[in-house]
Amino acid sequence: MVKEGVPYLMTILAFFLLASVALLTFGWSPLLPVAALLILLGAGLMIFFRDPRRSVPKGEGLIVSPADGRIVEVSEAVDADHGTALRKIGIFLSLWDVHVNRCPMTGRVEEVEHRAGRFTPAFRSKASHSNEQMHIRLSTEAGTVRMTQIAGSLARRIICRLRPGDQVTRGERFGMILFGSRVEVYLPVGVTVRVSVGDRLKGGESIIGAFQHHV
């Protein structure tokens, strides 16, 4: 379980203890369903904030998924800053997916930028432009790789621990988005994309692309 989930779980636990004390002391039977609901909420939070171990694939030139979820978009895009062509992969994270985000490649963080926005459903393509999001630019062997953490209709907090100048490795955890979201990765056109719309992915483990490694 990631540390960001601890405050939520402790709040649920505190309410559960209060309800239990009141139930045992005063015999307030209406508190029974409340206590049961709090147990269910606590279990749900533990599931949502889970952080399972992943087997990061070894091998030169491999690119792994930055998130768990289902691919909802594979398309061509253009780098707004430099006008260069990119390959875009959009991943939708449902409420039940692992929400820990991981670095797709080894490299250096060049830029981290937060952009305010709306909270429309993350499975819609327009969420890429209108929603609250965090932009991350990595310098890698394959060239510039961009990631975007996008909040969804339920998400109200994006967590990104990266800072410009950080060195990261393939599969390394770097943040998460709370309660349903979307993660996009933008790859150089020289990368061979190995996934299609509808594929299910595991962050840090599923290979989404590869590039020709130069010694």
PyMOL commands that place a pseudoatom at each C-alpha (Angstrom):
pseudoatom trace, name=CA, resn=MET, resi=1, chain=A, elem=C, hetatm=0, pos=[0.000, 0.000, 0.000]
pseudoatom trace, name=CA, resn=VAL, resi=2, chain=A, elem=C, hetatm=0, pos=[1.371, 3.423, -0.954]
pseudoatom trace, name=CA, resn=LYS, resi=3, chain=A, elem=C, hetatm=0, pos=[1.900, 6.023, 1.765]
pseudoatom trace, name=CA, resn=GLU, resi=4, chain=A, elem=C, hetatm=0, pos=[-0.613, 8.433, 0.196]
pseudoatom trace, name=CA, resn=GLY, resi=5, chain=A, elem=C, hetatm=0, pos=[-3.405, 6.056, 1.199]
pseudoatom trace, name=CA, resn=VAL, resi=6, chain=A, elem=C, hetatm=0, pos=[-2.543, 6.027, 4.908]
pseudoatom trace, name=CA, resn=PRO, resi=7, chain=A, elem=C, hetatm=0, pos=[-4.392, 9.285, 5.857]
pseudoatom trace, name=CA, resn=TYR, resi=8, chain=A, elem=C, hetatm=0, pos=[-7.567, 8.060, 4.137]
pseudoatom trace, name=CA, resn=LEU, resi=9, chain=A, elem=C, hetatm=0, pos=[-7.361, 4.679, 5.843]
pseudoatom trace, name=CA, resn=MET, resi=10, chain=A, elem=C, hetatm=0, pos=[-6.663, 6.218, 9.259]
pseudoatom trace, name=CA, resn=THR, resi=11, chain=A, elem=C, hetatm=0, pos=[-9.714, 8.483, 8.899]
pseudoatom trace, name=CA, resn=ILE, resi=12, chain=A, elem=C, hetatm=0, pos=[-11.938, 5.493, 8.140]
pseudoatom trace, name=CA, resn=LEU, resi=13, chain=A, elem=C, hetatm=0, pos=[-10.392, 3.603, 11.070]
pseudoatom trace, name=CA, resn=ALA, resi=14, chain=A, elem=C, hetatm=0, pos=[-11.058, 6.505, 13.458]
pseudoatom trace, name=CA, resn=PHE, resi=15, chain=A, elem=C, hetatm=0, pos=[-14.737, 6.647, 12.486]
pseudoatom trace, name=CA, resn=PHE, resi=16, chain=A, elem=C, hetatm=0, pos=[-14.984, 2.869, 12.783]
pseudoatom trace, name=CA, resn=LEU, resi=17, chain=A, elem=C, hetatm=0, pos=[-13.539, 2.950, 16.308]
pseudoatom trace, name=CA, resn=LEU, resi=18, chain=A, elem=C, hetatm=0, pos=[-15.951, 5.714, 17.349]
pseudoatom trace, name=CA, resn=ALA, resi=19, chain=A, elem=C, hetatm=0, pos=[-18.903, 3.784, 15.942]
pseudoatom trace, name=CA, resn=SER, resi=20, chain=A, elem=C, hetatm=0, pos=[-17.725, 0.593, 17.677]
pseudoatom trace, name=CA, resn=VAL, resi=21, chain=A, elem=C, hetatm=0, pos=[-17.305, 2.316, 21.062]
pseudoatom trace, name=CA, resn=ALA, resi=22, chain=A, elem=C, hetatm=0, pos=[-20.745, 3.929, 20.793]
pseudoatom trace, name=CA, resn=LEU, resi=23, chain=A, elem=C, hetatm=0, pos=[-22.269, 0.595, 19.769]
pseudoatom trace, name=CA, resn=LEU, resi=24, chain=A, elem=C, hetatm=0, pos=[-20.690, -1.328, 22.656]
pseudoatom trace, name=CA, resn=THR, resi=25, chain=A, elem=C, hetatm=0, pos=[-21.342, 1.403, 25.225]
pseudoatom trace, name=CA, resn=PHE, resi=26, chain=A, elem=C, hetatm=0, pos=[-24.863, 2.488, 24.371]
pseudoatom trace, name=CA, resn=GLY, resi=27, chain=A, elem=C, hetatm=0, pos=[-26.091, -0.410, 22.258]
pseudoatom trace, name=CA, resn=TRP, resi=28, chain=A, elem=C, hetatm=0, pos=[-27.086, 1.812, 19.358]
pseudoatom trace, name=CA, resn=SER, resi=29, chain=A, elem=C, hetatm=0, pos=[-28.086, -0.865, 16.849]
pseudoatom trace, name=CA, resn=PRO, resi=30, chain=A, elem=C, hetatm=0, pos=[-28.425, 1.645, 13.945]
pseudoatom trace, name=CA, resn=LEU, resi=31, chain=A, elem=C, hetatm=0, pos=[-24.636, 1.915, 14.084]
pseudoatom trace, name=CA, resn=LEU, resi=32, chain=A, elem=C, hetatm=0, pos=[-24.236, -1.695, 12.946]
pseudoatom trace, name=CA, resn=PRO, resi=33, chain=A, elem=C, hetatm=0, pos=[-24.734, -0.932, 9.232]
pseudoatom trace, name=CA, resn=VAL, resi=34, chain=A, elem=C, hetatm=0, pos=[-22.538, 2.164, 9.625]
pseudoatom trace, name=CA, resn=ALA, resi=35, chain=A, elem=C, hetatm=0, pos=[-19.708, 0.039, 11.048]
pseudoatom trace, name=CA, resn=ALA, resi=36, chain=A, elem=C, hetatm=0, pos=[-20.152, -2.500, 8.246]
pseudoatom trace, name=CA, resn=LEU, resi=37, chain=A, elem=C, hetatm=0, pos=[-20.026, 0.282, 5.632]
pseudoatom trace, name=CA, resn=LEU, resi=38, chain=A, elem=C, hetatm=0, pos=[-16.837, 1.664, 7.162]
pseudoatom trace, name=CA, resn=ILE, resi=39, chain=A, elem=C, hetatm=0, pos=[-15.232, -1.779, 6.963]
pseudoatom trace, name=CA, resn=LEU, resi=40, chain=A, elem=C, hetatm=0, pos=[-16.151, -1.989, 3.274]
pseudoatom trace, name=CA, resn=LEU, resi=41, chain=A, elem=C, hetatm=0, pos=[-14.763, 1.503, 2.645]
pseudoatom trace, name=CA, resn=GLY, resi=42, chain=A, elem=C, hetatm=0, pos=[-11.539, 0.606, 4.410]
pseudoatom trace, name=CA, resn=ALA, resi=43, chain=A, elem=C, hetatm=0, pos=[-11.159, -2.550, 2.333]
pseudoatom trace, name=CA, resn=GLY, resi=44, chain=A, elem=C, hetatm=0, pos=[-11.866, -0.568, -0.827]
pseudoatom trace, name=CA, resn=LEU, resi=45, chain=A, elem=C, hetatm=0, pos=[-9.180, 1.984, 0.046]
pseudoatom trace, name=CA, resn=MET, resi=46, chain=A, elem=C, hetatm=0, pos=[-6.642, -0.760, 0.672]
pseudoatom trace, name=CA, resn=ILE, resi=47, chain=A, elem=C, hetatm=0, pos=[-7.417, -2.190, -2.765]
pseudoatom trace, name=CA, resn=PHE, resi=48, chain=A, elem=C, hetatm=0, pos=[-7.216, 1.197, -4.469]
pseudoatom trace, name=CA, resn=PHE, resi=49, chain=A, elem=C, hetatm=0, pos=[-3.912, 2.179, -2.857]
pseudoatom trace, name=CA, resn=ARG, resi=50, chain=A, elem=C, hetatm=0, pos=[-2.292, -1.218, -3.387]
pseudoatom trace, name=CA, resn=ASP, resi=51, chain=A, elem=C, hetatm=0, pos=[1.221, -1.250, -4.806]
pseudoatom trace, name=CA, resn=PRO, resi=52, chain=A, elem=C, hetatm=0, pos=[2.034, -4.745, -6.065]
pseudoatom trace, name=CA, resn=ARG, resi=53, chain=A, elem=C, hetatm=0, pos=[5.552, -5.718, -7.038]
pseudoatom trace, name=CA, resn=ARG, resi=54, chain=A, elem=C, hetatm=0, pos=[6.223, -5.819, -10.743]
pseudoatom trace, name=CA, resn=SER, resi=55, chain=A, elem=C, hetatm=0, pos=[8.804, -7.744, -12.766]
pseudoatom trace, name=CA, resn=VAL, resi=56, chain=A, elem=C, hetatm=0, pos=[10.411, -5.049, -14.912]
pseudoatom trace, name=CA, resn=PRO, resi=57, chain=A, elem=C, hetatm=0, pos=[11.565, -6.636, -18.204]
pseudoatom trace, name=CA, resn=LYS, resi=58, chain=A, elem=C, hetatm=0, pos=[15.275, -6.640, -18.939]
pseudoatom trace, name=CA, resn=GLY, resi=59, chain=A, elem=C, hetatm=0, pos=[16.716, -5.942, -22.356]
pseudoatom trace, name=CA, resn=GLU, resi=60, chain=A, elem=C, hetatm=0, pos=[17.999, -3.035, -24.388]
pseudoatom trace, name=CA, resn=GLY, resi=61, chain=A, elem=C, hetatm=0, pos=[15.596, -0.692, -26.119]
pseudoatom trace, name=CA, resn=LEU, resi=62, chain=A, elem=C, hetatm=0, pos=[12.413, -1.762, -24.327]
pseudoatom trace, name=CA, resn=ILE, resi=63, chain=A, elem=C, hetatm=0, pos=[9.731, 0.700, -23.208]
pseudoatom trace, name=CA, resn=VAL, resi=64, chain=A, elem=C, hetatm=0, pos=[7.261, -0.310, -20.494]
pseudoatom trace, name=CA, resn=SER, resi=65, chain=A, elem=C, hetatm=0, pos=[3.809, 0.971, -19.679]
pseudoatom trace, name=CA, resn=PRO, resi=66, chain=A, elem=C, hetatm=0, pos=[3.677, 3.901, -17.227]
pseudoatom trace, name=CA, resn=ALA, resi=67, chain=A, elem=C, hetatm=0, pos=[0.374, 2.662, -15.815]
pseudoatom trace, name=CA, resn=ASP, resi=68, chain=A, elem=C, hetatm=0, pos=[-2.061, -0.198, -15.381]
pseudoatom trace, name=CA, resn=GLY, resi=69, chain=A, elem=C, hetatm=0, pos=[-5.216, 0.019, -17.436]
pseudoatom trace, name=CA, resn=ARG, resi=70, chain=A, elem=C, hetatm=0, pos=[-6.728, -0.310, -20.885]
pseudoatom trace, name=CA, resn=ILE, resi=71, chain=A, elem=C, hetatm=0, pos=[-5.386, 1.340, -24.031]
pseudoatom trace, name=CA, resn=VAL, resi=72, chain=A, elem=C, hetatm=0, pos=[-7.985, 3.724, -25.438]
pseudoatom trace, name=CA, resn=GLU, resi=73, chain=A, elem=C, hetatm=0, pos=[-5.835, 5.486, -28.036]
pseudoatom trace, name=CA, resn=VAL, resi=74, chain=A, elem=C, hetatm=0, pos=[-2.847, 4.813, -30.281]
pseudoatom trace, name=CA, resn=SER, resi=75, chain=A, elem=C, hetatm=0, pos=[-2.304, 7.686, -32.693]
pseudoatom trace, name=CA, resn=GLU, resi=76, chain=A, elem=C, hetatm=0, pos=[0.052, 10.169, -34.274]
pseudoatom trace, name=CA, resn=ALA, resi=77, chain=A, elem=C, hetatm=0, pos=[0.679, 13.465, -32.485]
pseudoatom trace, name=CA, resn=VAL, resi=78, chain=A, elem=C, hetatm=0, pos=[2.825, 16.565, -32.832]
pseudoatom trace, name=CA, resn=ASP, resi=79, chain=A, elem=C, hetatm=0, pos=[5.176, 18.020, -30.232]
pseudoatom trace, name=CA, resn=ALA, resi=80, chain=A, elem=C, hetatm=0, pos=[3.700, 21.470, -29.583]
pseudoatom trace, name=CA, resn=ASP, resi=81, chain=A, elem=C, hetatm=0, pos=[7.100, 22.875, -28.571]
pseudoatom trace, name=CA, resn=HIS, resi=82, chain=A, elem=C, hetatm=0, pos=[9.236, 21.592, -31.448]
pseudoatom trace, name=CA, resn=GLY, resi=83, chain=A, elem=C, hetatm=0, pos=[6.747, 20.588, -34.142]
pseudoatom trace, name=CA, resn=THR, resi=84, chain=A, elem=C, hetatm=0, pos=[8.155, 17.050, -34.353]
pseudoatom trace, name=CA, resn=ALA, resi=85, chain=A, elem=C, hetatm=0, pos=[6.024, 13.950, -34.926]
pseudoatom trace, name=CA, resn=LEU, resi=86, chain=A, elem=C, hetatm=0, pos=[5.294, 11.639, -31.990]
pseudoatom trace, name=CA, resn=ARG, resi=87, chain=A, elem=C, hetatm=0, pos=[3.511, 8.349, -31.298]
pseudoatom trace, name=CA, resn=LYS, resi=88, chain=A, elem=C, hetatm=0, pos=[0.784, 8.772, -28.685]
pseudoatom trace, name=CA, resn=ILE, resi=89, chain=A, elem=C, hetatm=0, pos=[-0.511, 5.982, -26.429]
pseudoatom trace, name=CA, resn=GLY, resi=90, chain=A, elem=C, hetatm=0, pos=[-3.466, 6.759, -24.147]
pseudoatom trace, name=CA, resn=ILE, resi=91, chain=A, elem=C, hetatm=0, pos=[-4.190, 4.514, -21.140]
pseudoatom trace, name=CA, resn=PHE, resi=92, chain=A, elem=C, hetatm=0, pos=[-7.430, 4.680, -19.148]
pseudoatom trace, name=CA, resn=LEU, resi=93, chain=A, elem=C, hetatm=0, pos=[-7.283, 3.648, -15.485]
pseudoatom trace, name=CA, resn=SER, resi=94, chain=A, elem=C, hetatm=0, pos=[-10.578, 2.518, -14.011]
pseudoatom trace, name=CA, resn=LEU, resi=95, chain=A, elem=C, hetatm=0, pos=[-11.345, 2.767, -10.307]
pseudoatom trace, name=CA, resn=TRP, resi=96, chain=A, elem=C, hetatm=0, pos=[-10.197, -0.855, -9.853]
pseudoatom trace, name=CA, resn=ASP, resi=97, chain=A, elem=C, hetatm=0, pos=[-6.824, -0.580, -11.590]
pseudoatom trace, name=CA, resn=VAL, resi=98, chain=A, elem=C, hetatm=0, pos=[-3.542, -0.109, -9.734]
pseudoatom trace, name=CA, resn=HIS, resi=99, chain=A, elem=C, hetatm=0, pos=[-2.969, 3.657, -9.803]
pseudoatom trace, name=CA, resn=VAL, resi=100, chain=A, elem=C, hetatm=0, pos=[0.774, 3.772, -9.134]
pseudoatom trace, name=CA, resn=ASN, resi=101, chain=A, elem=C, hetatm=0, pos=[2.598, 5.312, -12.114]
pseudoatom trace, name=CA, resn=ARG, resi=102, chain=A, elem=C, hetatm=0, pos=[6.012, 4.135, -13.301]
pseudoatom trace, name=CA, resn=CYS, resi=103, chain=A, elem=C, hetatm=0, pos=[8.710, 5.469, -15.618]
pseudoatom trace, name=CA, resn=PRO, resi=104, chain=A, elem=C, hetatm=0, pos=[8.599, 3.894, -19.091]
pseudoatom trace, name=CA, resn=MET, resi=105, chain=A, elem=C, hetatm=0, pos=[12.352, 4.287, -19.678]
pseudoatom trace, name=CA, resn=THR, resi=106, chain=A, elem=C, hetatm=0, pos=[15.647, 5.088, -18.034]
pseudoatom trace, name=CA, resn=GLY, resi=107, chain=A, elem=C, hetatm=0, pos=[16.582, 8.725, -18.483]
pseudoatom trace, name=CA, resn=ARG, resi=108, chain=A, elem=C, hetatm=0, pos=[16.760, 12.208, -17.039]
pseudoatom trace, name=CA, resn=VAL, resi=109, chain=A, elem=C, hetatm=0, pos=[13.801, 14.402, -16.079]
pseudoatom trace, name=CA, resn=GLU, resi=110, chain=A, elem=C, hetatm=0, pos=[13.999, 17.615, -18.089]
pseudoatom trace, name=CA, resn=GLU, resi=111, chain=A, elem=C, hetatm=0, pos=[10.674, 19.221, -17.227]
pseudoatom trace, name=CA, resn=VAL, resi=112, chain=A, elem=C, hetatm=0, pos=[7.687, 18.823, -14.896]
pseudoatom trace, name=CA, resn=GLU, resi=113, chain=A, elem=C, hetatm=0, pos=[4.742, 21.145, -15.482]
pseudoatom trace, name=CA, resn=HIS, resi=114, chain=A, elem=C, hetatm=0, pos=[1.318, 21.256, -13.836]
pseudoatom trace, name=CA, resn=ARG, resi=115, chain=A, elem=C, hetatm=0, pos=[-1.641, 22.549, -15.840]
pseudoatom trace, name=CA, resn=ALA, resi=116, chain=A, elem=C, hetatm=0, pos=[-4.990, 23.335, -14.243]
pseudoatom trace, name=CA, resn=GLY, resi=117, chain=A, elem=C, hetatm=0, pos=[-8.144, 22.122, -15.956]
pseudoatom trace, name=CA, resn=ARG, resi=118, chain=A, elem=C, hetatm=0, pos=[-11.489, 20.383, -15.758]
pseudoatom trace, name=CA, resn=PHE, resi=119, chain=A, elem=C, hetatm=0, pos=[-12.471, 16.903, -14.563]
pseudoatom trace, name=CA, resn=THR, resi=120, chain=A, elem=C, hetatm=0, pos=[-14.313, 15.306, -17.483]
pseudoatom trace, name=CA, resn=PRO, resi=121, chain=A, elem=C, hetatm=0, pos=[-14.353, 11.476, -17.800]
pseudoatom trace, name=CA, resn=ALA, resi=122, chain=A, elem=C, hetatm=0, pos=[-10.778, 10.336, -18.501]
pseudoatom trace, name=CA, resn=PHE, resi=123, chain=A, elem=C, hetatm=0, pos=[-11.740, 7.776, -21.163]
pseudoatom trace, name=CA, resn=ARG, resi=124, chain=A, elem=C, hetatm=0, pos=[-12.776, 10.604, -23.499]
pseudoatom trace, name=CA, resn=SER, resi=125, chain=A, elem=C, hetatm=0, pos=[-10.100, 11.868, -25.876]
pseudoatom trace, name=CA, resn=LYS, resi=126, chain=A, elem=C, hetatm=0, pos=[-10.880, 15.515, -25.074]
pseudoatom trace, name=CA, resn=ALA, resi=127, chain=A, elem=C, hetatm=0, pos=[-9.595, 14.901, -21.537]
pseudoatom trace, name=CA, resn=SER, resi=128, chain=A, elem=C, hetatm=0, pos=[-6.101, 15.179, -23.057]
pseudoatom trace, name=CA, resn=HIS, resi=129, chain=A, elem=C, hetatm=0, pos=[-6.662, 18.896, -23.589]
pseudoatom trace, name=CA, resn=SER, resi=130, chain=A, elem=C, hetatm=0, pos=[-9.257, 20.032, -21.035]
pseudoatom trace, name=CA, resn=ASN, resi=131, chain=A, elem=C, hetatm=0, pos=[-8.509, 18.156, -17.817]
pseudoatom trace, name=CA, resn=GLU, resi=132, chain=A, elem=C, hetatm=0, pos=[-6.197, 18.850, -14.884]
pseudoatom trace, name=CA, resn=GLN, resi=133, chain=A, elem=C, hetatm=0, pos=[-2.836, 17.320, -15.771]
pseudoatom trace, name=CA, resn=MET, resi=134, chain=A, elem=C, hetatm=0, pos=[0.881, 16.974, -15.085]
pseudoatom trace, name=CA, resn=HIS, resi=135, chain=A, elem=C, hetatm=0, pos=[3.358, 17.033, -17.990]
pseudoatom trace, name=CA, resn=ILE, resi=136, chain=A, elem=C, hetatm=0, pos=[6.707, 15.248, -17.659]
pseudoatom trace, name=CA, resn=ARG, resi=137, chain=A, elem=C, hetatm=0, pos=[9.509, 15.335, -20.218]
pseudoatom trace, name=CA, resn=LEU, resi=138, chain=A, elem=C, hetatm=0, pos=[12.299, 12.752, -20.141]
pseudoatom trace, name=CA, resn=SER, resi=139, chain=A, elem=C, hetatm=0, pos=[15.576, 12.703, -22.026]
pseudoatom trace, name=CA, resn=THR, resi=140, chain=A, elem=C, hetatm=0, pos=[16.295, 9.073, -22.994]
pseudoatom trace, name=CA, resn=GLU, resi=141, chain=A, elem=C, hetatm=0, pos=[18.383, 6.992, -25.376]
pseudoatom trace, name=CA, resn=ALA, resi=142, chain=A, elem=C, hetatm=0, pos=[15.442, 6.923, -27.769]
pseudoatom trace, name=CA, resn=GLY, resi=143, chain=A, elem=C, hetatm=0, pos=[15.099, 10.701, -27.652]
pseudoatom trace, name=CA, resn=THR, resi=144, chain=A, elem=C, hetatm=0, pos=[12.557, 12.851, -25.856]
pseudoatom trace, name=CA, resn=VAL, resi=145, chain=A, elem=C, hetatm=0, pos=[9.762, 10.896, -24.191]
pseudoatom trace, name=CA, resn=ARG, resi=146, chain=A, elem=C, hetatm=0, pos=[6.782, 12.720, -22.715]
pseudoatom trace, name=CA, resn=MET, resi=147, chain=A, elem=C, hetatm=0, pos=[4.261, 11.517, -20.150]
pseudoatom trace, name=CA, resn=THR, resi=148, chain=A, elem=C, hetatm=0, pos=[1.041, 13.139, -19.032]
pseudoatom trace, name=CA, resn=GLN, resi=149, chain=A, elem=C, hetatm=0, pos=[-0.891, 12.298, -15.868]
pseudoatom trace, name=CA, resn=ILE, resi=150, chain=A, elem=C, hetatm=0, pos=[-4.510, 13.348, -16.418]
pseudoatom trace, name=CA, resn=ALA, resi=151, chain=A, elem=C, hetatm=0, pos=[-7.175, 13.606, -13.717]
pseudoatom trace, name=CA, resn=GLY, resi=152, chain=A, elem=C, hetatm=0, pos=[-10.578, 12.078, -14.432]
pseudoatom trace, name=CA, resn=SER, resi=153, chain=A, elem=C, hetatm=0, pos=[-14.116, 12.863, -13.299]
pseudoatom trace, name=CA, resn=LEU, resi=154, chain=A, elem=C, hetatm=0, pos=[-13.509, 11.385, -9.828]
pseudoatom trace, name=CA, resn=ALA, resi=155, chain=A, elem=C, hetatm=0, pos=[-9.835, 12.247, -9.456]
pseudoatom trace, name=CA, resn=ARG, resi=156, chain=A, elem=C, hetatm=0, pos=[-9.015, 15.449, -7.656]
pseudoatom trace, name=CA, resn=ARG, resi=157, chain=A, elem=C, hetatm=0, pos=[-5.322, 14.980, -6.935]
pseudoatom trace, name=CA, resn=ILE, resi=158, chain=A, elem=C, hetatm=0, pos=[-2.308, 14.184, -9.086]
pseudoatom trace, name=CA, resn=ILE, resi=159, chain=A, elem=C, hetatm=0, pos=[0.838, 13.038, -7.290]
pseudoatom trace, name=CA, resn=CYS, resi=160, chain=A, elem=C, hetatm=0, pos=[4.172, 13.398, -9.083]
pseudoatom trace, name=CA, resn=ARG, resi=161, chain=A, elem=C, hetatm=0, pos=[7.405, 13.049, -7.129]
pseudoatom trace, name=CA, resn=LEU, resi=162, chain=A, elem=C, hetatm=0, pos=[9.692, 13.870, -10.053]
pseudoatom trace, name=CA, resn=ARG, resi=163, chain=A, elem=C, hetatm=0, pos=[11.743, 17.052, -10.281]
pseudoatom trace, name=CA, resn=PRO, resi=164, chain=A, elem=C, hetatm=0, pos=[13.854, 18.427, -13.147]
pseudoatom trace, name=CA, resn=GLY, resi=165, chain=A, elem=C, hetatm=0, pos=[17.314, 16.911, -13.002]
pseudoatom trace, name=CA, resn=ASP, resi=166, chain=A, elem=C, hetatm=0, pos=[16.202, 13.600, -11.453]
pseudoatom trace, name=CA, resn=GLN, resi=167, chain=A, elem=C, hetatm=0, pos=[17.682, 10.418, -12.912]
pseudoatom trace, name=CA, resn=VAL, resi=168, chain=A, elem=C, hetatm=0, pos=[15.068, 7.672, -13.313]
pseudoatom trace, name=CA, resn=THR, resi=169, chain=A, elem=C, hetatm=0, pos=[15.142, 4.027, -14.305]
pseudoatom trace, name=CA, resn=ARG, resi=170, chain=A, elem=C, hetatm=0, pos=[12.749, 1.876, -16.293]
pseudoatom trace, name=CA, resn=GLY, resi=171, chain=A, elem=C, hetatm=0, pos=[9.849, 0.720, -14.095]
pseudoatom trace, name=CA, resn=GLU, resi=172, chain=A, elem=C, hetatm=0, pos=[10.629, 3.133, -11.252]
pseudoatom trace, name=CA, resn=ARG, resi=173, chain=A, elem=C, hetatm=0, pos=[7.599, 4.425, -9.329]
pseudoatom trace, name=CA, resn=PHE, resi=174, chain=A, elem=C, hetatm=0, pos=[7.108, 8.170, -9.613]
pseudoatom trace, name=CA, resn=GLY, resi=175, chain=A, elem=C, hetatm=0, pos=[3.537, 9.004, -8.563]
pseudoatom trace, name=CA, resn=MET, resi=176, chain=A, elem=C, hetatm=0, pos=[-0.153, 8.237, -8.910]
pseudoatom trace, name=CA, resn=ILE, resi=177, chain=A, elem=C, hetatm=0, pos=[-3.534, 9.782, -9.678]
pseudoatom trace, name=CA, resn=LEU, resi=178, chain=A, elem=C, hetatm=0, pos=[-6.379, 9.372, -7.223]
pseudoatom trace, name=CA, resn=PHE, resi=179, chain=A, elem=C, hetatm=0, pos=[-9.676, 7.650, -8.089]
pseudoatom trace, name=CA, resn=GLY, resi=180, chain=A, elem=C, hetatm=0, pos=[-9.811, 7.017, -11.833]
pseudoatom trace, name=CA, resn=SER, resi=181, chain=A, elem=C, hetatm=0, pos=[-7.645, 8.722, -14.410]
pseudoatom trace, name=CA, resn=ARG, resi=182, chain=A, elem=C, hetatm=0, pos=[-5.728, 8.645, -17.694]
pseudoatom trace, name=CA, resn=VAL, resi=183, chain=A, elem=C, hetatm=0, pos=[-2.016, 8.439, -18.465]
pseudoatom trace, name=CA, resn=GLU, resi=184, chain=A, elem=C, hetatm=0, pos=[-0.537, 9.241, -21.856]
pseudoatom trace, name=CA, resn=VAL, resi=185, chain=A, elem=C, hetatm=0, pos=[2.938, 8.574, -23.174]
pseudoatom trace, name=CA, resn=TYR, resi=186, chain=A, elem=C, hetatm=0, pos=[4.400, 10.243, -26.261]
pseudoatom trace, name=CA, resn=LEU, resi=187, chain=A, elem=C, hetatm=0, pos=[7.221, 8.381, -28.017]
pseudoatom trace, name=CA, resn=PRO, resi=188, chain=A, elem=C, hetatm=0, pos=[9.553, 9.365, -30.891]
pseudoatom trace, name=CA, resn=VAL, resi=189, chain=A, elem=C, hetatm=0, pos=[8.416, 8.149, -34.322]
pseudoatom trace, name=CA, resn=GLY, resi=190, chain=A, elem=C, hetatm=0, pos=[11.433, 5.823, -34.534]
pseudoatom trace, name=CA, resn=VAL, resi=191, chain=A, elem=C, hetatm=0, pos=[9.951, 3.684, -31.771]
pseudoatom trace, name=CA, resn=THR, resi=192, chain=A, elem=C, hetatm=0, pos=[8.082, 0.513, -32.740]
pseudoatom trace, name=CA, resn=VAL, resi=193, chain=A, elem=C, hetatm=0, pos=[4.746, 0.457, -30.888]
pseudoatom trace, name=CA, resn=ARG, resi=194, chain=A, elem=C, hetatm=0, pos=[3.813, -3.035, -29.709]
pseudoatom trace, name=CA, resn=VAL, resi=195, chain=A, elem=C, hetatm=0, pos=[0.284, -2.434, -28.404]
pseudoatom trace, name=CA, resn=SER, resi=196, chain=A, elem=C, hetatm=0, pos=[-3.169, -1.738, -29.796]
pseudoatom trace, name=CA, resn=VAL, resi=197, chain=A, elem=C, hetatm=0, pos=[-6.412, -0.160, -28.622]
pseudoatom trace, name=CA, resn=GLY, resi=198, chain=A, elem=C, hetatm=0, pos=[-8.177, -2.444, -26.162]
pseudoatom trace, name=CA, resn=ASP, resi=199, chain=A, elem=C, hetatm=0, pos=[-5.034, -4.083, -24.774]
pseudoatom trace, name=CA, resn=ARG, resi=200, chain=A, elem=C, hetatm=0, pos=[-4.757, -4.425, -21.000]
pseudoatom trace, name=CA, resn=LEU, resi=201, chain=A, elem=C, hetatm=0, pos=[-1.484, -3.302, -19.436]
pseudoatom trace, name=CA, resn=LYS, resi=202, chain=A, elem=C, hetatm=0, pos=[0.473, -3.614, -16.199]
pseudoatom trace, name=CA, resn=GLY, resi=203, chain=A, elem=C, hetatm=0, pos=[2.544, -0.596, -15.246]
pseudoatom trace, name=CA, resn=GLY, resi=204, chain=A, elem=C, hetatm=0, pos=[6.291, -1.209, -15.225]
pseudoatom trace, name=CA, resn=GLU, resi=205, chain=A, elem=C, hetatm=0, pos=[5.843, -4.712, -16.682]
pseudoatom trace, name=CA, resn=SER, resi=206, chain=A, elem=C, hetatm=0, pos=[3.949, -4.621, -19.993]
pseudoatom trace, name=CA, resn=ILE, resi=207, chain=A, elem=C, hetatm=0, pos=[6.104, -3.681, -22.997]
pseudoatom trace, name=CA, resn=ILE, resi=208, chain=A, elem=C, hetatm=0, pos=[4.455, -0.967, -25.085]
pseudoatom trace, name=CA, resn=GLY, resi=209, chain=A, elem=C, hetatm=0, pos=[7.286, -0.313, -27.539]
pseudoatom trace, name=CA, resn=ALA, resi=210, chain=A, elem=C, hetatm=0, pos=[10.924, -0.781, -28.502]
pseudoatom trace, name=CA, resn=PHE, resi=211, chain=A, elem=C, hetatm=0, pos=[13.655, 1.148, -30.271]
pseudoatom trace, name=CA, resn=GLN, resi=212, chain=A, elem=C, hetatm=0, pos=[16.905, 0.216, -31.960]
pseudoatom trace, name=CA, resn=HIS, resi=213, chain=A, elem=C, hetatm=0, pos=[19.583, 0.358, -29.287]
pseudoatom trace, name=CA, resn=HIS, resi=214, chain=A, elem=C, hetatm=0, pos=[22.867, 1.924, -30.363]
pseudoatom trace, name=CA, resn=VAL, resi=215, chain=A, elem=C, hetatm=0, pos=[26.014, 0.892, -28.517]
for i in range(1, 215): cmd.bond("trace and resi %d" % i, "trace and resi %d" % (i + 1))
show_as sticks, trace
zoom trace
